[in-house]
Amino acid sequence: MARWYFGGLASAGACCFTHPLDTLKVHLQTQQTGKMGVVGQTMKIVRGEGVLALYNGLSASLVRQLTYSTTRFAIYEMSKQSVAPNGEAIPFQKRLVMAGMAGGCGGLVGTPGDMVNVRMQNDVKLPPDQRRNYKHAIDGMARVVREEGLAKLFSGVNWATCRAILMTIGQLCFYDQVKIFLLETPYFTEEGKSTHFTASLCAGAIATTMTQPLDVLKTRSMSAKPGEFKSAVDLFKFTAKGGPGAFYKGYIPAFVRLGPQTDRKSTRLNSSHARYL
């Protein structure tokens, strides 16, 4: 039986180390004007709020990974076992569909944790009297339901779900495909660390490039004030005013963060059952 839960556990463990990069990504994505880079944004947060501010929302990030990542990895791996119970080769098109379905389900169940995470990370940018000051993820979700209604927990679910579909395709489907390609070359003759690392790096780059515009829209939707955007089209138009580059704000920390996570997840998922590739 495939150890699908390794993906969720690996994701949760990885976010403990990469969460500051996620915080920087959110801060860069929510700035409509200005060209402050990663270093400048880091110094601004540390000088204004202290180093620990980079870890704001960590509890919500863990909740998100344990729901979002575990769900999509479980569905993807179980689908692979169902389609190829005896280790048959699975066509790329079928893996793509399976990864898309898994990502969509993961994005849906992970939205509440994601939304609270974005709010906690972005809180320091608000004036002190407007900050939400959630104590932790559970407190944040409970307050959202109590103060704004259950539906508010799913703010940005459309962007989050679409992003999750592309993310899962990029991380898992393309990881499998890139690894197959590498093993067919004379430079990678076995499933060693170099093969996993190279495949993960390529999959991470593909996933980040495909999902960054949706990630920006998701973050802005989740952090928006009530009534700030009338619709998804309104949000898209507002973001587009900053030019094409506005949809790729936070790309560098997003890629740096995703690389090691893709390596941990994919290695654990595939090392014990590579026959399903």
N, C-alpha and C positions, 0 to 999 in steps of 0.2 A: 504493500500500500504506500502510495506517495506521501511523503511527509509535508503536506501542503501548508501546515501551520508554521513551518519554518519561515515562510515568506513574511507572515505577519509579525512573528517574534523578531526576525532580523530587521524588519522595518522599524519596529519600536526601539530596538537597541541602537540602530543607526541614527535615529532622530535625536537621541540624547547627545550625540556628538555634532550633528549637522544643524541643529535647531537655530543657532545664531545666523547661519546662512539663510535659512528660511525667513527669519525676522528681517534681515537686510533686504531680501527679495520683496517682501510685503511693503516695506517702507519705500523702496524704489518704485514699485508698481503703483502706489497710491499718490505719487507726486505728478501732478498734471503739467507743471511748468518747472523749469530749471534742469540742469544737467549734472546734478550731484552724483558722483560715482560711488563705488563700493567703499573705498577708503574714506571718503568724505562723510558718507552716511554712517559708517562705523564710528568715526571720531565724534560725530554729532550726538549719537546715542550715548556713547560712553561718557562724554563730557557732561551731557545734560542730565542723564539718569543713572549712570554707573554701569559697570560691566554686566551685572546681573540682569539688566534690562534686555540684554540680547537673548535671555532665556524666558522672556515673558511668553506665556501661552504654552509652555512645555507640556503641562498636564493635558491640555486640549489636543496637542499634537500627538501625544501617546494614544489618547482615545481615538483620534482619527485613524492612526495607523493600525490599531488593533481591530477596527471595524472595516475600514476601507481596504487596506492591504490584505488582511486575512481573507475577506470575502472574495476578492478578485483572484487571489492565488488559489484558493480552494476550488472555485468554479472552473478555473482554467485547467488545473491539474486533474481534477476529476473528469472533466470533459475529454482530456487527452487519454485517460485510462479507458473511458467508455468507447471512444472511437478506435483506439488501438490497444485492446486488452492483451494482445500477444506481442506487443512491441513492433507492430507494423509501422512503416513510414507514413507520416501524416502530411498530405499536401499543404503547401503554404497557404492556399486560399482557405482551407478548413481551419488552420491554426489562426488565421486572421479573424475569422468569424467568431471562433471560440474566445479569443482574447478580447474582442470587442464586446461580446456579451458579458464576459466576466468583469470588464472594466466598468460597464454601465451599471451593473448591480453594485459594485464596490463604491462607485461615485455617489450613488443614491444613499446608501446606508452610512457613508462617511461624511455626508454634508453637515450634519449638526456639529460634530467635533471640529470640522474644518472651519465652519462659520465662527464658532466661539474662539478658535485659535487665531483667526485673522483679527478679530476684535481685540483680543488680549494683546497681540503684537502691536497693533496700531494705536493702542490706547495712549501711549506716551506722546503722540503727535497732537492730541487734543488738549485744549485748555483744562487745567485742573478741575474746574467746576463742571466740565462736560464729560469727564472720564467715567467709564462704567465700573472700573475697579473690581472685576470679577476675582474672587479669591482663588478659584481653581475651575477646572472644566465642568464639574458637576454643578457647582454654584452658578457658573455662567449659563449652562443650559436650563437650569431650574428658573433662573431669573428671566431669561428670554421668554420662556413659556408663560410665566406669571405676569410679566410686564407687557409683553408684546404679542403673546399668543403662540400656539404650537407651530403654526405655519411659518412663522418668522425663523424658526430653526433651519428651515430649508431654503433660506434666501440664497440665490445663486445656484440652486440645484441644477438648473439647465446647463449653465456653463461648467459646473463641477462634473456633471455626468458625461458631457461631451469630452471634456478634458481627460477624464478617467478612461474613456474608451480608447482615445488616441495614446494615452500614456501606457496602458497595458499592452496595446499593439506594439508600441515602440520598445518597451522594456522586455516583454516576454517573446512575442512573435518574432520580432526582428533579432532579438538575442539568439533564439534558436536558429534562425536563418543565417545569421552572420557566423555563428559557430560552425554550422555545417559547411559553409563556404571556406572557412579557415582550415578546417580539417582536411579539405580536399586539396589544399596547397602543400607544397613541400616544406613550408616553413613551420607548420603546426601539425605534428604527426600524432599527438595524443592530447587527451583532455587534461592538460596540466594548468598550473596557475596562470601562465602567460596566455593560454588560449581563453580562459575564463575572463581574464582582465581585459584583453583586447576586444572580445565580443561584448563585454559589459560597457566598455568605453564607447564603442560604436553605437550600441543600443541606447546608451544614455544621451549621446549627441542627437540621435534621431528623435528620441522621445521629447527632449527639451525643445528642439526646433519645431516639432509638430504642435506641441501643447502650449507654448509660451503665450501666444495671443489669447487663448481661452483662459489661461491662468491669470493674466492681467485683468480680463473682464470679470472673472470669478471673484478675485480679490476685491475689486472695486465695488462689485455688487454686494458682497458680504459686509464691507466696511461702510457702505453708504448710509447716510442719515435717512430717516423715514421721509419718503416723498422726493428724495433728491433726484431719482431717475424714474420717469414715468413708465418706461418699458425697456426691454432688452435692446431695441433699436435705438432708443434715446441714449442708453449707456454706450453703445457702439459709436454713435455719432460724436458724443462728447469725447471719447477716447481718441477718435480719429482726428480731432482738431490738432492733436500734437504730432501728426504725421505718422507714417508707417512705423517709425522707430518707437512710438508710444506703445505699440503692441508687444514690444520685446524688452520693455523695461525690466530690469532684474534678471536678465538672461545669464549673466556670468555667475552670480551666486546660485542660481537655479541649476545650472549645469554642474558646478563644482559640488553642490549638495547631492545631486542625483547620481553622479558617477559612482561614489563608494556605496550608495544604497543599492544601485542596480547590481553591483558586483556581489554584495552580501546576499541579496535576495536570489539572484539567478543561480549563484553557485550552490546554495543550499537546496534549491528546488531541483536542480538538474544533476547534481553529483550522485544522488542515490538512485536516480531512475532515468539515466541518459538514453535508455532504449526508446523512450517515447519521442525522441526528436524526429 
